[in-house]
Amino acid sequence: MGHNRAAHEIAVRRTDTRISTEDMRVTVVRYASCFDELLEGAADDNREAR
């Protein structure tokens, strides 16, 4: 969940003017990674339930 923490930090900073477009891009990529990890876990749970 390191991606989540890093992405959250950048998302919180966006209220400041210190965030760049690149920082926001990295945030989206990190949140996407977290989402992928959650989906993989859900798929594994579904396989085990069968």
N, CA, C and O of each residue as an XYZ file, in Angstrom:
200
protein
N       0.805     -1.203      0.000
C       0.000      0.000      0.000
C       0.850      1.271      0.000
O       0.352      2.360      0.285
N       2.109      1.126     -0.315
C       2.975      2.291     -0.407
C       2.522      3.261     -1.484
O       2.665      4.476     -1.346
N       1.967      2.701     -2.571
C       1.466      3.557     -3.651
C       0.335      4.443     -3.139
O       0.244      5.619     -3.493
N      -0.517      3.870     -2.309
C      -1.656      4.621     -1.795
C      -1.193      5.798     -0.950
O      -1.703      6.909     -1.096
N      -0.242      5.562     -0.078
C       0.250      6.648      0.794
C       0.895      7.764     -0.018
O       0.646      8.944      0.227
N       1.722      7.386     -0.982
C       2.397      8.387     -1.807
C       1.389      9.172     -2.639
O       1.490     10.393     -2.758
N       0.429      8.475     -3.207
C      -0.590      9.146     -4.020
C      -1.432     10.079     -3.160
O      -1.758     11.191     -3.574
N      -1.779      9.622     -1.967
C      -2.581     10.460     -1.073
C      -1.831     11.729     -0.693
O      -2.411     12.815     -0.663
N      -0.553     11.593     -0.405
C       0.259     12.768     -0.049
C       0.227     13.806     -1.169
O       0.051     14.997     -0.911
N       0.393     13.364     -2.387
C       0.377     14.291     -3.526
C      -1.013     14.879     -3.704
O      -1.149     16.071     -3.980
N      -2.043     14.063     -3.552
C      -3.413     14.565     -3.702
C      -3.721     15.641     -2.667
O      -4.394     16.625     -2.975
N      -3.235     15.458     -1.445
C      -3.447     16.460     -0.405
C      -2.687     17.741     -0.744
O      -3.188     18.844     -0.526
N      -1.481     17.590     -1.275
C      -0.673     18.761     -1.630
C      -1.268     19.554     -2.777
O      -0.925     20.723     -2.953
N      -2.157     18.947     -3.568
C      -2.677     19.648     -4.738
C      -3.472     20.882     -4.366
O      -3.689     21.758     -5.204
N      -3.910     20.962     -3.114
C      -4.614     22.162     -2.679
C      -3.651     23.339     -2.579
O      -4.062     24.499     -2.601
N      -2.371     23.023     -2.469
C      -1.343     24.057     -2.507
C      -1.011     24.333     -3.967
O      -1.479     23.628     -4.861
N      -0.221     25.334     -4.198
C       0.199     25.612     -5.572
C       1.539     24.959     -5.882
O       2.143     25.243     -6.916
N       2.009     24.082     -4.990
C       3.327     23.473     -5.150
C       3.307     22.192     -5.971
O       4.335     21.524     -6.076
N       2.194     21.837     -6.543
C       2.119     20.561     -7.251
C       2.151     20.776     -8.760
O       1.501     21.670     -9.301
N       2.911     19.944     -9.400
C       3.060     20.072    -10.855
C       2.150     19.074    -11.568
O       1.575     18.177    -10.953
N       2.041     19.253    -12.853
C       1.280     18.314    -13.674
C       1.895     16.920    -13.575
O       1.171     15.925    -13.541
N       3.209     16.841    -13.529
C       3.883     15.549    -13.409
C       3.535     14.878    -12.088
O       3.323     13.666    -12.050
N       3.473     15.649    -11.002
C       3.069     15.084     -9.714
C       1.656     14.506     -9.796
O       1.397     13.425     -9.267
N       0.757     15.209    -10.447
C      -0.607     14.708    -10.594
C      -0.641     13.451    -11.464
O      -1.409     12.531    -11.185
N       0.175     13.402    -12.504
C       0.242     12.217    -13.359
C       0.710     11.008    -12.547
O       0.144      9.919    -12.646
N       1.753     11.222    -11.744
C       2.281     10.146    -10.905
C       1.210      9.685     -9.915
O       1.089      8.490     -9.645
N       0.444     10.614     -9.381
C      -0.624     10.271     -8.456
C      -1.648      9.351     -9.112
O      -2.057      8.350     -8.523
N      -2.057      9.688    -10.321
C      -3.032      8.865    -11.034
C      -2.465      7.472    -11.286
O      -3.173      6.478    -11.126
N      -1.205      7.391    -11.675
C      -0.567      6.094    -11.920
C      -0.517      5.276    -10.631
O      -0.770      4.071    -10.653
N      -0.197      5.911     -9.521
C      -0.110      5.184     -8.239
C      -1.482      4.712     -7.779
O      -1.623      3.586     -7.301
N      -2.499      5.568     -7.920
C      -3.846      5.125     -7.560
C      -4.300      3.987     -8.468
O      -4.979      3.069     -8.007
N      -3.940      4.029     -9.735
C      -4.282      2.943    -10.655
C      -3.618      1.641    -10.213
O      -4.223      0.573    -10.300
N      -2.379      1.728     -9.741
C      -1.681      0.537     -9.240
C      -2.402     -0.043     -8.023
O      -2.546     -1.259     -7.900
N      -2.846      0.826     -7.137
C      -3.589      0.367     -5.958
C      -4.878     -0.324     -6.386
O      -5.229     -1.377     -5.854
N      -5.574      0.262     -7.335
C      -6.823     -0.305     -7.819
C      -6.585     -1.681     -8.446
O      -7.353     -2.615     -8.218
N      -5.516     -1.795     -9.237
C      -5.167     -3.087     -9.843
C      -4.888     -4.140     -8.779
O      -5.317     -5.286     -8.915
N      -4.172     -3.760     -7.719
C      -3.879     -4.698     -6.639
C      -5.165     -5.166     -5.959
O      -5.305     -6.343     -5.627
N      -6.099     -4.241     -5.756
C      -7.371     -4.618     -5.144
C      -8.154     -5.574     -6.038
O      -8.749     -6.538     -5.556
N      -8.152     -5.304     -7.339
C      -8.864     -6.185     -8.266
C      -8.236     -7.571     -8.317
O      -8.946     -8.573     -8.404
N      -6.922     -7.635     -8.263
C      -6.241     -8.925     -8.265
C      -6.608     -9.717     -7.017
O      -6.835    -10.925     -7.090
N      -6.667     -9.051     -5.890
C      -7.055     -9.710     -4.643
C      -8.485    -10.218     -4.699
O      -8.775    -11.313     -4.218
N      -9.368     -9.442     -5.277
C     -10.768     -9.856     -5.402
C     -10.888    -11.053     -6.336
O     -11.677    -11.963     -6.079
N     -10.126    -11.061     -7.400
C     -10.142    -12.191     -8.340
C      -9.629    -13.453     -7.655
O     -10.179    -14.537     -7.852
N      -8.581    -13.315     -6.853
C      -8.048    -14.463     -6.106
C      -9.089    -14.999     -5.120
O      -9.251    -16.211     -4.981
N      -9.787    -14.094     -4.442
C     -10.830    -14.501     -3.490
C     -11.951    -15.253     -4.199
O     -12.478    -16.234     -3.673
N     -12.312    -14.793     -5.390
C     -13.376    -15.458     -6.148
C     -12.960    -16.849     -6.570
O     -13.776    -17.771     -6.553
N     -11.697    -17.019     -6.952
C     -11.206    -18.326     -7.361
C     -11.223    -19.303     -6.182
O     -11.574    -20.472     -6.345
N     -10.845    -18.822     -5.002
C     -10.793    -19.680     -3.820
C     -12.196    -20.073     -3.364
O     -12.385    -21.157     -2.812
N     -13.172    -19.211     -3.587
C     -14.540    -19.468     -3.142
C     -15.208    -20.561     -3.986
O     -16.167    -21.190     -3.539
N     -14.716    -20.782     -5.168
C     -15.338    -21.776     -6.056
C     -14.971    -23.118     -5.653
O     -15.396    -24.089     -6.279
